[in-house]
Amino acid sequence: MNFVEIERRLRAAYGQPRHYNPADPLDDLIFLVLSRMTQEVKYVRTYRALRTEMPSWGVVKDAPTGELETLLQDAGLALTKSRQIQAILREIESREGGLDLTRLRGLPDDEVERYLTSLPGVARKTARCVMLYALERDVCPVDTHVWRVMKRLGAECDGAWSPAKSQRLEETVPVPMRASLHVTLVAHGRAVCRAPRPLCGECVLTELCPSFEGSSSG
């Protein structure tokens, strides 16, 4: 797989989008919890409403669960997400003495990942998204968009997505390109290389894509 050319074309097409992810690691972690199993427009809207109605994480931590659940309804899985967010905030406050994760900026990647994945309900993919968007680490979290596009481009990722397979796929990506490829593959997967009907006629990677021949666009 020609990662250099794929990255070059995707960067030219999409730049380096942040996909609305906040730059602060705690903000981004909560944003990512809200993003699970829902559409971007809904979790972005819910995150903004949350920050408006409950402007500090201390207020969110101490809010009645039912009140927080009502506020998160638009993002789906509101009860699960409200409980997880409050559990995360309580755990961070217990460990750090406050609601702040900026200390992670000074830790190596393996320690950051270990810390984040030890928080309630935080999986490796979420941890690595925080590492990328908020801590500027060279990682390529493999979500469903990255998995789908890479698979169509000929990566060895048979079957359905799984944490173990996603880690193996990430390790095939050259380290200096990992962050760039994550953000651009997500953008490409949302805009063009969609499931189940990719818009192949609009794709900038057709000459590099073994899945292009015989594909239908529209």
Sequence and secondary structure as in RCSB ss.txt:
>XXXX:A:sequence
MNFVEIERRLRAAYGQPRHYNPADPLDDLIFLVLSRMTQEVKYVRTYRALRTEMPSWGVVKDAPTGELETLLQDA
GLALTKSRQIQAILREIESREGGLDLTRLRGLPDDEVERYLTSLPGVARKTARCVMLYALERDVCPVDTHVWRVM
KRLGAECDGAWSPAKSQRLEETVPVPMRASLHVTLVAHGRAVCRAPRPLCGECVLTELCPSFEGSSSG
>XXXX:A:secstr
  HHHHHHHHHHHH    TT  SSHHHHHHHHHHHTTS HHHHHHHHHHHHHHS SHHHHHHS HHHHHHHTGGG
S HHHHHHHHHHHHHHHHHHHSSS  GGGGGS HHHHHHHHHTSTT  HHHHHHHHHHTT  S     HHHHHHH
HHTT S  SS  HHHHHHHHHHS GGGHHHHHHHHHHHHHHTS SSS  GGG TTGGG TT TT    
